[in-house]
Amino acid sequence: MPLEMRGAQALHLWHQVSLALVRNQSQDLSARQLTILLSVYLTPPPHTVKGLAETMNVAKPAITRALDALSAQKLIARRRDAADKRNVLIKRTVQGATYLENLSELVLEKARELPR
């Protein structure tokens, strides 16, 4: 069953999820970092800096900085491409999968709390 909500409800949900993340999570991700993390986990690999930059329409250095932060938190890992040593592939991690699983539960929880 598709979820239907008005614009104000959608913004309220986004606010409630963001507020809960700021209050409860040790990992406070920027919008860019979260978008990259979701891209890596929700779209089929392979993922590269160049590919992510093209998809998001941002410069490669911006992607690299975000990946540095995500790597430091062990939410993603970087590995050299065995087929082409010039490429660095962005890989999923158990910690990243756990983070997004918890995030999805948080979104569902906050959606259930929305006023009808």
N, C-alpha and C positions, 0 to 999 in steps of 0.2 A: 504494500500500500504506500503510495507516494506521500511524502510529508508536505502539507500545505501550511504556509504561514505568511503573514503580512510582512512588509519591509521592516516595520518597527519591531516585530517579534524576532526576525532574523538578526537584527542589530542587537537586540536585548540578549539573545542566545550567545552571539559572538562576545558581547561584553561580559556575560557571566562566565563563559569558558575562560576568557583572557584573565579575568579577575581571579578565578580559582587557580590558574597556572601561576600567576604572580604570587599568590598567597601560599600555595602548597607545594610547588615544585622547586627542587634545588636547581634544576636546569631551566633557566629563564632564556628562552630562545627568541631571537628577533623574528620579524615576519619573513625576512629573506631566508634565514636559517630554517625556519619551520617549512617554508615552501620547498626548499631544496630537499629537506628530509622526506617530506611527503612525496616529492617527485621520484626520489630514489626507491621508495618503498611501494609506490602505487603504479609506477609505469615499468614496463619490461626493461631489463638491462640489455646492453651495456650502458653505463652512465659515465660520461667524461666531463671534464671542466668545459670543454668547447661545446659539447652537446647541451649541457645545462644552461650555459650562457646564451646559446642560440634560442633555446626553448623559452627562457625567461626574458630574453631581449635585454640583457645587461652585460656589462664588460666582464671578461674573464677574471681580472683581479678581484672583482667583487665576489664572484663565485669562490675563488681560492680563499679569500678571507673567511667567508662563511664556512667553507669546508674545514679550514684550520680549527675554527671554534667547535664544529661538530665532531671532528676527530679527537680533539682534546677531551671531549665529554664521552668519547667512545660510542657515539651514536651512528657513526659511519667509519669505514676504514678505506684506505687508499692502497692500491696494489698496482705494480707495473703490469702492463698488458704483455703477456708472454709472446703474443704474435707480433706486436709492434712496441718495442721497448720505449719509444718516444711517448706513448700514451700512458696515462695513469687512469685506472678504472676506479670508480667509486663503488664500494661494496657495502652491503647491509651487515649489521651486527646484531647479536642477540640483545644488547642493551638498547639499540635503536628500535628493534621490533617491540620490545617491552614498553619503551617510552610511548610509542604510537598506539599500542594496545591499551595502555592506561589512558591516553588522550581520547581514544574513541569511547571508552567507558565514561569518561568525564563529559564528553559532548552529549552522549545519550542521557546521562543523569540530568544535566542542565536542561536538555530539551524536554524531559518529562516534567520538570519543575516550571516550565513556561506557563504563564496564566492563559487560560483558554478563552 
